[in-house]
Amino acid sequence: MTEGSNQTAFSATLAGGGASDVSRGVAIEAPVAIEFNGLGYAVMMATPAYLEDFAYGFALSERLIEGAVDILDVDMHDTGSGTILRVQLVEARAGLVVERVRHRVSESSCGLCGIENLEQALRPLPKVAGRTPDPQAVFAALGALGEHQPLSHATGAVHGAALCGADGTIRLVREDVGRHNAFDKLNGAMLRAGLGWDGGFALLTARCSYELVEKAALAGCPALVTISAPTSLALERAEAAGLVLLTLARPDSYLVVA
């Protein structure tokens, strides 16, 4: 059984009439509570796999850390009904938690829930050294991505986020029921392993929302490739950050904002 899924029995109804019993993988979606320095911060619905990567990536997306050295420890506690991630930040970052701490339940790590101030919601993003990928590298990555998505193959119900090399080689992939969570897991895995973009790009099996653009910018990603179309705010935020954005990526084409 693939990590992050379980087997469930179904009754399949056939178009020509009749039915048959089948068993297939179902993606696990469960509560993950995140604490920073003993303070409850968020409860996310996520796939309970690669959760330490998720903790690092989520902290980066929330602007609580700047690098892996800002996290001292991640303790995972299975409660039976979900998982608690207890993250210990270095003392220099603890004040940020106190400023932003809030209890919130969300389906995705959008970084916006609970923020009352509109200016704070659209805080300036760091400038990235945007770099346009070679078209053949993009098409190579699109063609190879499916081979690196075991949970998607098992369930057909998760998103993937991939670190792609400059030549389109898939270097690392993380999956989750939430597109935001998948990207957080990828960014967290890169932080923990000390991996950089090295002239490569990120490839996401998701629509291009502004939250994903922000996660890319905060991770220093030079180019973001998404399977689906962008929103207006995603385009605006990408331009402001200097992030190269390629959308509606298909095996034979993709869009670049003119």
C-alpha positions in Angstrom: 0.0 0.0 0.0 1.3 3.5 -0.9 2.0 5.7 2.0 -0.8 8.3 2.5 -3.5 6.0 1.2 -5.7 3.1 2.3 -7.6 0.4 0.4 -11.4 0.8 0.3 -14.1 -1.4 -1.2 -16.5 0.1 -3.7 -19.4 -1.1 -5.8 -18.9 0.0 -9.4 -22.0 0.8 -11.5 -21.5 0.1 -15.3 -22.9 2.2 -18.1 -24.2 -0.9 -19.9 -26.0 -2.1 -16.7 -24.9 -4.2 -13.8 -22.3 -3.7 -11.1 -19.1 -5.1 -9.8 -17.2 -5.0 -6.6 -13.8 -3.2 -6.7 -11.1 -2.2 -4.3 -9.0 0.9 -4.8 -6.7 3.2 -3.0 -8.1 6.3 -1.3 -6.0 9.3 -0.3 -5.9 9.9 3.4 -7.1 13.3 4.5 -6.7 14.0 8.2 -6.3 16.9 10.7 -2.7 18.1 11.3 -2.4 20.5 14.2 0.7 22.7 14.1 2.2 24.3 17.2 5.2 26.7 17.3 7.0 27.0 20.6 4.1 25.6 22.5 1.5 27.9 20.9 -1.3 26.5 18.8 -1.1 28.0 15.3 -3.2 26.2 12.8 -5.1 23.0 12.0 -4.7 21.8 8.5 -6.4 19.0 6.5 -3.5 17.2 4.9 -2.2 13.8 3.8 -0.2 12.4 6.8 3.0 11.7 5.0 6.3 13.7 4.9 4.9 15.8 7.8 8.3 17.0 9.0 8.8 18.4 5.5 5.4 20.0 5.8 6.3 21.6 9.1 9.4 23.3 7.6 7.6 24.4 4.4 4.6 25.7 6.3 6.8 27.7 8.6 8.6 29.2 5.6 5.3 30.1 3.9 4.1 31.8 7.1 7.3 33.8 7.1 8.2 32.5 10.6 11.6 31.2 9.4 14.1 32.1 6.7 16.0 28.8 6.7 16.3 25.3 8.2 18.6 26.7 10.9 15.6 28.5 12.4 14.0 25.2 13.4 15.4 23.4 16.4 13.1 20.4 16.5 9.9 18.9 15.1 8.0 16.4 17.3 5.2 14.5 15.8 2.4 13.1 18.0 -0.3 10.8 16.6 -3.5 11.3 18.6 -5.5 8.6 16.8 -7.7 11.2 15.2 -4.9 13.3 13.7 -1.4 14.4 14.2 0.1 17.2 16.2 3.3 18.8 14.9 5.2 20.5 17.7 7.8 22.8 16.1 10.4 24.5 18.2 11.9 27.7 16.7 15.1 29.4 17.7 14.5 32.2 20.2 15.1 34.9 17.7 12.1 33.8 15.7 9.8 33.1 18.6 8.5 36.7 18.7 7.0 36.3 15.2 4.9 33.4 16.5 3.5 35.5 19.3 2.6 38.3 16.9 0.8 36.1 14.4 -0.5 33.2 16.6 -4.1 32.4 16.1 -6.3 29.4 16.1 -7.6 28.7 12.7 -9.1 25.7 10.8 -8.4 25.7 7.1 -8.4 23.3 4.2 -5.3 24.8 2.8 -2.2 26.7 3.9 -3.2 30.0 2.3 -1.4 32.3 4.7 -4.4 34.6 4.7 -6.9 33.1 7.2 -7.3 35.3 10.3 -5.5 38.3 8.9 -7.7 41.3 9.3 -5.5 44.0 7.8 -5.7 44.1 3.9 -2.2 45.5 3.6 -0.9 42.7 5.7 -2.7 40.1 3.5 -0.8 41.4 0.5 2.5 42.0 2.1 5.4 42.7 -0.3 7.2 39.6 -1.6 10.9 39.2 -1.8 12.3 39.7 -5.2 13.5 36.5 -6.9 16.1 36.1 -9.7 13.5 35.1 -12.3 14.8 32.7 -15.0 12.8 31.4 -18.0 13.3 27.6 -18.3 14.3 26.1 -21.6 11.0 24.9 -23.4 12.4 21.4 -23.9 13.2 21.2 -20.2 9.6 22.1 -19.4 8.2 19.5 -21.8 10.6 16.9 -20.5 9.5 17.5 -16.9 5.8 17.4 -17.8 6.4 14.0 -19.6 8.2 12.5 -16.7 6.2 13.8 -13.7 3.7 11.0 -13.7 6.4 8.4 -13.0 7.2 10.2 -9.8 3.7 10.4 -8.3 3.0 7.0 -6.6 0.2 8.4 -4.5 -1.6 9.9 -7.5 -1.3 6.6 -9.3 -2.8 4.8 -6.3 -5.7 7.2 -5.6 -6.1 9.7 -8.4 -6.9 12.3 -5.7 -3.8 14.2 -4.9 -1.7 17.1 -6.1 2.0 17.0 -6.8 4.8 19.5 -6.5 8.1 18.9 -8.2 11.6 20.3 -8.1 12.9 20.2 -11.7 16.5 20.6 -12.8 17.5 23.0 -15.5 17.3 20.2 -18.1 13.8 19.1 -16.9 15.0 16.2 -14.7 12.6 15.5 -11.8 14.8 15.8 -8.7 12.2 15.7 -6.0 8.4 15.4 -5.6 6.0 15.7 -2.8 2.3 14.9 -2.9 -0.8 15.8 -0.8 -4.5 16.2 -1.0 -4.0 19.9 -0.9 -2.1 21.7 -3.6 -0.7 24.2 -1.0 0.4 21.4 1.3 2.2 19.6 -1.6 4.2 22.7 -2.3 4.9 23.3 1.4 6.2 19.7 1.6 8.4 20.2 -1.4 9.9 23.5 -0.1 10.3 21.9 3.4 12.1 18.9 1.9 14.4 21.2 0.0 15.2 23.2 3.1 16.0 20.1 5.2 18.2 18.6 2.4 19.9 21.9 1.7 18.8 21.8 -2.0 18.6 24.9 -4.1 16.9 25.6 -7.4 20.2 25.6 -9.3 18.7 27.1 -12.5 15.7 24.8 -12.3 12.0 25.4 -11.7 8.9 24.2 -9.8 6.2 22.2 -11.5 2.8 21.9 -9.8 -0.3 19.9 -10.8 -2.7 22.6 -9.7 -4.3 25.8 -10.8 -2.1 28.8 -10.4 -3.5 30.7 -7.4 -1.8 33.7 -5.8 -0.9 31.5 -2.7 1.3 29.2 -4.8 3.0 32.2 -6.4 3.7 33.6 -2.9 5.1 30.2 -1.7 7.4 30.1 -4.8 8.7 33.6 -4.2 9.3 33.0 -0.5 11.3 29.8 -1.4 13.4 31.8 -3.9 12.0 29.8 -6.9 13.0 31.4 -10.2 10.2 30.0 -12.3 6.8 28.3 -11.6 5.1 26.0 -14.0 1.5 25.0 -13.4 -0.9 22.6 -15.1 -3.9 24.9 -14.9 -4.6 28.5 -15.5 -3.6 31.5 -13.3 -5.8 33.9 -11.4 -5.5 37.7 -11.9 -3.8 38.1 -8.5 -1.4 35.3 -9.2 -0.2 37.2 -12.3 0.1 40.4 -10.4 2.0 38.9 -7.5 4.4 37.0 -9.8 5.2 40.2 -11.8 5.8 42.1 -8.5 8.2 39.4 -7.3 10.0 38.9 -10.6 8.8 35.3 -10.7 8.6 33.7 -14.2 5.2 32.1 -14.6 4.3 29.4 -17.1 0.7 28.2 -17.0 -1.7 25.8 -18.7 1.3 23.6 -19.3 0.5 20.7 -21.6 2.6 18.0 -23.3 2.8 20.3 -26.4 2.3 23.8 -25.2 2.2 26.3 -22.3 1.3 30.0 -21.8 3.6 32.8 -20.9 2.3 36.2 -20.0 3.2 38.6 -22.9 
